[in-house]
């Protein structure tokens, strides 16, 4: 396996296109290349959390359309409240 991509950077570019303000909780700033599939986004204004598992391979292969779709689906089905802290 090569160098892990900066998943935060890729996720940031996707959530910046959203109408609402979302922040990335996982992967953390301290570990932007976290190999764990789980990504957690939170919307502080609406107190919502979106959780999505995105294969690291998608980031490595730059399959941005798949990542974008997964993030959008997660945001659409975001739940009230925070589970991840």
Buried (B, 14 or more C-beta within 10 A) or exposed (E): EEEBBEBBEBBBEBBEEEEEEBEBBBBEEEEBBBEEEEBBBBBEEEEBBBBBEBEBEBBBEEBEEBBBEBBBEBBEEBEEEBEEE
